[in-house]
Amino acid sequence: MFSKSQIKLIKSLSQKKFRNKHGLFIIEGRKGISELLNSSLDLHSVYTIEDIFKTSEEKTNLISEADLKKISNLHTPQTALALFHIPEVVQPEIKGLQVVLDEVQDPGNLGTIIRLCDWFGVEDLICSRETVDCYNPKVVQATMGSISRVKIHYLEVSEYLAAGKEKLPVYGTFLDGKNVYSESLSAEGIIVLGNEANGISPQMEKLISKKLVIPQFGKIHQTESLNVASAAAIFLSEFSRRNFTER
């Protein structure tokens, strides 16, 4: 039986304080759940209108479509919803190609950036404490399963960059930066992306080794800047292309 306490728990996980309290997050949809079941993440429970997952009986809850609507965060609920335990993440090593986010607020942007990190082989995504929570249901849905393959760290990014610039070049994305397509780029480094409205904060700017920009090619420049997720895609593609070419 689908109890009121189960409904209350699931609905509460839409809020960060309850995700932290219970150490759980939500993912919806057959594909996303299957991706996470095949990862190292630990399943808490699954709620489904069809018995479609190879999960233990005690963790599987067959429910009605009406009950699924009660707990879903989606306008059009899919066939299943699952709860997974939030994994413990250790302090990242300063190595390889990394991405640092300075107060990115939009869940869709963060979800897309997590997918991009997965696609381009970036293992560690460093987020300021003010960045939107990666276990926000909208972020999780936008990652399409990539949240299980990218290690996401929330920490004091100014301290991390201060230590990181001693080992790796720190690249910042600025409108007055140098052309990313003509500048030399190292195979390893830290790419810093700023807030949607304000860009990289002055505090972070002091820690940047090289400022970069994606040049505008259109004849009429009415757009002030690129969406942060779009910028992340272009920068990661260019860094990865250079690295691939050099091998």
ABEGO torsion letter per residue (X at the ends): XBBAAAAAAAAAAABAAAAAAAGBBBBBEAAAAAAAAABABBBABBBBABBABBBBAAABBBBBAAAAAAABABABBBABBBBBBBBBBBBBBBBEBBBBBBGBABAAAAAAAAAAAAAAGBABBBBBAABBBAABAAAAAAAGGAAAABBBBBBBAAAAAAAAAAABBBBBBBAABBBAAABBBBABEBBBBBBAAAEBBAAAAAABABBBBBBBABABBABABBBAAAAAAAAAAAAAAAAAAAX
